[in-house]
Amino acid sequence: MPERFILLTSLSILTFFLLSGSRRSYYILSLIPGIMIIAGKTIRDWLDNPVSNILRHVLFITAIIFSFSGLALTYIYIFLQDFSHIS
C-alpha cells in the first residue's frame, strides 16, 4: 500500500511538470526521493531472492564503477581547471 502511494505521488508530480508550460530542471528534484524509495525496495526484494547471488555481484560491481566514476569526476573538476566553469 505505501508503495502505491509513493508511485502515484511521483507520477502525479511528473505528469504535472510535463504538462506545465515552464520546464525547469530543478522541478524534477521533487521526484528523486519517491523514485529512490521504490528503487531501494525493488533492489531489496531482488536480494532477498535465494537465487540472487549473481545479482549481488552485479550490483556490487555497478556500485564500485559508479563510485570510481564519481571520484574521477570530482578529481577532474577540482584539479583540472580547464574543465571547471562558472555557471
N, C-alpha and C positions, 0 to 999 in steps of 0.2 A: 504493500500500500504506500509506504513513503517513497519508494522508487517511482511509482506512477505520478505522485505529486511533484517530485523533482523534475521528472521528464516533462510533464505538462507545463510547469513553470518555465523551464528552459526553452521549450518550443514556443510558448507564447511570447517570451521576450524576443526570440529570434524572428518570429513572424512579425511582431510589431515593428522592429527596426528594419526588416526587409521591405515592409510596405510603406514606411515613412519616407518622406522626401529627402531629408538630410541624412547623409551616410557618413558618419564619423567612426573611425576605427575604435576609439575608446568606448563607444557604446557597447561593443561586443564583450567588454571585460566583465559585465554582469552575468554572462553565460558560463564563464570558466568554472566557478565553484560547483554549479549543478552538474556540468559535464564531467568534472573530475570525480565527484562523488559516484556518479554512475559508472565511470571507467574503473574506479577503485573497487567497487562491489563486483563488477564483472571479472576483473583480474583475480580477486579473492575467490570467487566461485570457481574459476578455472583451476586455481592452485589447489583447491580442496578436492578436486577430482583425482582419484588414485592413479590414473594413467598420465598425470601431468608432469612427469619427471623431465621429459624433453622440453616442455613448455617452460618449466622453471629455468632451465639452462638458457633457453632463448631469451626470456625476459631479463635474466642476469646479464647476458652479453649485450642486449639492447641498452640496458641501463648504463653499462660501462661505456659503450660507444657514445651515448648522449652526454655522459659526464665528461669524457675527454674532449668532446666537441665543444661543450660549454667552457671548459678550461682553456682550450685553444683560442676560442673567440675572445675570451676575456684577456688573454695574453696579447693577442693581436691588437685589441682596442687600446690597451694600456701602454704597451711598449713600442708599437709601431705607429707613429704619429701620422703617417700617410693615410691610414685607414680610418682614423677618428675624424669626426667633423662636428661642427657646431650646428645644432638644429634649432 
